[in-house]
Amino acid sequence: MNLARIDLNLLRVFDAVFEDRNLIRAGKRLNLSHSAISHALGRLRDVLEDDLFIRTAKGMEPTARSVAMAAGIRHALLQIQGALGDEPFVAHLATREFVLAANDYITIVLLSQLSRKLFVESPLVNLVVRPSTRLDLAGQLDIGRIDIAIGTFADVPPRFQSMPIWKQTESILVHRSHPIGGNRAVTEEDLLTFPLVVTSLGGSEEGAVDGFIVERGLARQSEMFDRQALEQAYGGGSRSPRLRVCVAHSLAIPALLRNSEMLALMPSPLASEFEKLGEFRAFQTPYPTRGASVVAVWHSRNEHDPALKWLRAQILDVAEHIKS
């Protein structure tokens, strides 16, 4: 392979197509026509003697050679950008698109407020939210397809940076028509009397261990309740709470609680959001639970990116108003 035949623009085109999986979107990102993108890919294919991308019904699928190259090329482009100096980020003029990964709980509690804030302070910025429950978050951060992942993580590999956003406790949510939907507190006996609904984003069949799924060193939360605390409260005996319904999406819980005697275990910020609907009440758990931290994770190479530093500051600002 002759390196003299490869210029920076070819690598920028490769990086954009790899991320977007679409020639038109890649062209818009780089302000290039469809034919210019196709021509650049053709030149790179000739130099590397590989198809690089295969056109399918789902878009441009990368070959094995492309997958092996992608992270290195993205890192090299960022190093070049860093060496040349980052352009200052001017929020009210910026047209950048930020890609975040979060589950529906985080989206409800944090990103709805963040979206409103960005609309005021940076109206031309676009926000894309990917589902964190079915993605290899570490891999997506490595290749730059996600800017920031938000959630609860047990371990963060050293190649990533992280910051705590808020600490949360656990609550029990009931419908106001429930037998205990009045003013009295929920008791341990109530949890033996009434079945529970919880959110579980992945069990042992998906590799979850102790409530966390490990992918490329990044251990993300798979259950949105403290199973260990619940089991310890009842001693693991024959009489223990019944987990009647496990759902993968928190948004399903309000519908499940209507016309039902089930109780829902969930993070307190989410219970507070549902309580605002007017038909639900949130209670403290009748047993102690371990606190959990919701954190933002990003790749270390983006630590000094002015745009992402600004975005992280906006996230922290919004998070200050979230009830834990």
C-alpha positions in Angstrom: 0.0 0.0 0.0 1.3 3.4 -1.0 0.6 5.9 1.8 1.4 8.8 -0.6 -1.9 8.0 -2.4 -4.0 8.6 0.7 -4.9 12.1 1.7 -6.7 13.3 4.8 -10.0 13.9 2.9 -10.3 10.2 2.1 -10.0 9.3 5.7 -12.6 11.9 6.7 -15.0 10.4 4.1 -14.3 6.9 5.4 -15.0 8.0 9.0 -18.2 9.8 8.1 -19.6 6.8 6.1 -18.6 4.4 8.8 -20.5 6.4 11.4 -23.6 7.2 9.3 -23.8 4.0 7.2 -25.3 6.3 4.5 -23.6 8.2 1.7 -26.1 11.0 1.6 -25.9 11.7 5.4 -22.1 11.4 5.2 -22.1 14.0 2.4 -24.3 16.4 4.4 -21.9 16.0 7.4 -18.9 16.9 5.2 -20.7 19.4 2.9 -19.9 17.1 -0.1 -22.1 15.9 -2.9 -23.1 12.2 -3.2 -20.8 11.8 -6.2 -17.9 13.3 -4.3 -18.4 10.9 -1.5 -18.7 7.9 -3.9 -15.5 9.1 -5.8 -13.5 9.4 -2.5 -14.6 5.9 -1.4 -13.7 4.5 -4.8 -10.2 6.0 -4.5 -9.8 4.6 -1.0 -11.0 1.1 -2.2 -8.4 1.1 -4.9 -5.6 2.0 -2.5 -6.6 -0.5 0.2 -7.8 -3.2 -2.2 -10.9 -3.8 -0.2 -14.6 -3.0 -0.8 -14.7 -1.3 2.7 -18.6 -1.0 2.5 -21.3 -3.2 1.1 -24.6 -1.7 0.0 -27.5 -3.4 1.8 -31.2 -2.7 2.5 -30.1 -1.4 5.9 -27.4 0.9 4.5 -23.7 0.7 3.9 -22.4 -2.2 5.9 -18.7 -2.1 6.7 -16.4 -5.0 5.8 -14.1 -6.7 8.3 -11.3 -4.5 7.1 -13.3 -1.4 7.8 -14.3 -2.5 11.3 -10.6 -3.1 12.1 -9.6 0.3 10.7 -12.4 2.5 12.1 -11.3 3.1 15.7 -7.7 3.8 14.6 -8.7 6.3 11.9 -11.1 8.1 14.2 -8.4 8.4 16.8 -5.8 9.6 14.3 -8.3 12.3 13.0 -8.9 13.5 16.5 -5.2 13.6 17.2 -4.7 15.8 14.1 -7.5 18.0 15.1 -6.0 18.4 18.6 -2.6 19.2 17.2 -4.0 21.9 15.0 -6.0 23.3 17.9 -9.8 23.0 18.6 -12.1 25.6 17.3 -13.9 27.5 20.0 -17.5 26.4 20.6 -20.0 29.2 20.3 -23.2 27.8 21.6 -25.7 30.1 20.0 -24.2 29.7 16.6 -23.2 26.0 16.7 -24.8 23.5 14.4 -23.3 20.4 15.9 -25.1 17.1 16.4 -24.6 15.4 19.8 -25.2 11.7 20.2 -26.1 10.4 23.6 -26.9 6.9 24.9 -29.5 6.5 27.7 -32.4 4.3 28.7 -36.0 5.6 28.9 -35.7 6.5 32.6 -32.7 8.8 32.0 -34.5 10.2 28.9 -37.6 11.1 30.9 -35.8 12.5 33.9 -32.8 14.3 32.4 -32.9 14.6 28.6 -36.3 16.1 28.4 -35.1 19.0 30.5 -31.7 19.1 28.6 -33.5 19.4 25.3 -35.4 22.4 26.4 -32.2 24.0 27.8 -30.3 23.4 24.5 -33.2 24.8 22.5 -32.8 28.1 24.3 -29.0 28.3 24.5 -28.0 26.6 21.3 -31.1 26.4 19.0 -29.2 25.0 16.0 -27.8 22.0 17.9 -29.3 18.6 17.3 -29.6 15.9 20.0 -29.8 12.2 19.1 -30.5 9.7 21.8 -29.7 6.1 21.2 -31.1 3.3 23.5 -28.4 2.2 25.9 -30.2 -1.0 26.7 -29.3 -2.8 23.4 -26.0 -1.3 22.5 -22.4 -2.3 23.1 -21.8 1.1 24.7 -18.1 0.6 25.1 -17.7 -0.3 21.5 -19.8 2.6 20.3 -17.8 5.0 22.5 -14.5 3.5 21.2 -15.4 4.2 17.5 -17.0 7.5 18.2 -20.6 6.7 17.3 -21.7 7.9 20.8 -20.4 11.1 22.4 -21.7 10.4 26.0 -23.3 7.4 27.6 -25.4 8.1 30.7 -26.5 5.5 33.2 -25.3 3.5 36.3 -22.0 1.7 35.8 -20.1 -0.6 38.2 -16.8 -0.2 36.5 -15.4 2.3 34.0 -12.3 1.3 32.0 -9.3 3.7 32.2 -9.7 4.6 28.5 -13.0 6.4 29.4 -13.6 9.4 31.6 -16.7 9.8 33.8 -18.5 12.3 36.0 -21.3 11.7 38.6 -24.5 13.4 37.7 -26.7 12.6 40.7 -27.1 10.0 43.4 -30.4 8.2 43.7 -32.3 6.2 46.2 -35.2 3.8 45.6 -39.0 4.3 45.9 -42.2 2.4 45.6 -44.9 3.7 43.3 -48.6 2.8 43.6 -51.7 4.0 41.9 -53.9 6.2 44.1 -56.8 3.7 43.8 -54.5 1.0 45.4 -55.6 -0.2 48.9 -52.5 1.6 50.3 -52.7 4.6 48.0 -53.6 6.9 50.9 -51.3 8.5 53.4 -49.9 5.6 55.3 -46.4 4.4 54.7 -45.7 1.1 52.8 -44.7 -1.7 55.2 -42.6 -4.8 54.7 -45.8 -6.8 55.0 -47.3 -4.9 52.1 -44.6 -6.2 49.9 -45.5 -9.8 50.9 -49.2 -9.1 50.3 -49.1 -7.3 47.0 -47.0 -8.4 43.9 -44.3 -6.2 42.4 -43.4 -4.8 39.0 -39.8 -4.0 38.3 -37.6 -2.9 35.3 -35.0 -5.3 34.2 -32.9 -4.4 31.1 -31.2 -7.8 30.8 -30.9 -10.9 32.8 -28.4 -13.8 33.0 -29.3 -14.9 29.5 -27.6 -11.7 28.3 -24.5 -12.1 30.5 -25.7 -10.0 33.5 -23.8 -10.7 36.7 -25.0 -9.2 40.0 -27.2 -6.8 38.1 -24.6 -5.6 35.6 -23.7 -6.5 32.0 -20.0 -6.2 31.2 -19.1 -5.2 27.6 -15.4 -4.4 26.8 -14.7 -3.6 30.4 -17.7 -1.2 30.8 -20.2 -2.7 33.3 -23.7 -1.2 32.9 -26.7 -1.7 35.2 -29.1 -4.3 34.0 -31.8 -4.0 36.8 -33.3 -0.8 37.9 -34.0 -1.9 41.5 -31.8 -3.1 44.3 -32.4 -6.8 44.2 -29.8 -7.6 46.8 -31.4 -5.2 49.3 -34.8 -6.6 48.7 -33.6 -10.2 49.2 -31.6 -9.2 52.4 -34.7 -7.5 53.9 -36.7 -10.8 53.8 -33.8 -13.1 54.6 -34.3 -15.2 51.4 -36.9 -17.3 53.2 -40.0 -19.0 51.9 -42.0 -15.8 52.4 -40.5 -13.2 50.1 -41.9 -10.6 47.7 -43.2 -11.8 44.4 -41.7 -10.2 41.3 -44.9 -10.6 39.2 -43.9 -8.5 36.2 -40.4 -7.6 34.9 -40.5 -5.1 32.0 -37.7 -3.8 29.8 -39.1 -0.3 29.6 -40.0 2.0 32.5 -42.6 3.8 30.5 -44.8 0.6 30.7 -45.1 0.8 34.5 -47.9 3.5 34.8 -50.1 1.4 32.5 -49.4 -1.7 34.5 -50.3 0.0 37.8 -53.6 1.2 36.7 -56.5 -1.0 37.8 -53.9 -3.2 39.6 -52.8 -4.0 43.1 -49.1 -4.2 42.1 -46.4 -2.1 43.6 -43.5 -0.8 41.5 -39.9 -0.6 42.6 -37.9 2.1 40.8 -35.3 4.9 41.2 -36.7 7.8 43.2 -36.2 10.4 40.4 -38.4 8.4 38.1 -41.0 7.8 40.8 -41.1 11.6 41.3 -41.7 12.1 37.6 -44.6 9.6 37.5 -46.1 11.2 40.7 -46.4 14.5 38.7 -49.0 12.8 36.6 -51.4 13.1 39.5 -52.7 9.5 39.7 -49.7 7.9 41.4 -48.0 8.2 44.8 -44.4 7.5 45.7 -43.3 6.0 49.0 -39.9 5.2 50.6 -39.0 1.5 50.7 -39.7 -0.1 54.1 -36.1 -1.4 54.1 -32.7 0.3 53.5 -31.4 0.3 49.9 -27.9 1.1 48.6 -27.6 4.4 46.9 -26.6 4.4 43.2 -24.9 7.0 41.2 -25.9 8.0 37.7 -22.8 9.0 35.7 -21.9 10.3 32.3 -19.1 8.4 30.4 -17.1 9.5 27.4 -13.9 8.5 25.7 -10.7 10.1 27.0 -9.8 11.4 23.6 -12.8 13.8 23.9 -11.8 15.1 27.3 -10.8 18.5 25.9 -13.3 18.8 23.0 -14.8 22.3 23.6 -18.2 21.3 22.3 -18.4 18.2 24.6 -17.0 20.1 27.6 -19.9 22.6 27.0 -22.4 19.8 26.7 -21.2 18.1 29.9 -21.6 21.4 31.7 -25.2 21.7 30.5 -25.9 18.1 31.7 -24.6 19.0 35.2 -26.6 22.2 35.3 -29.9 20.3 34.5 -29.0 17.5 36.9 -28.8 19.9 39.9 -32.6 20.2 39.7 -33.4 16.5 39.7 -35.0 15.2 42.9 -33.0 12.2 44.1 
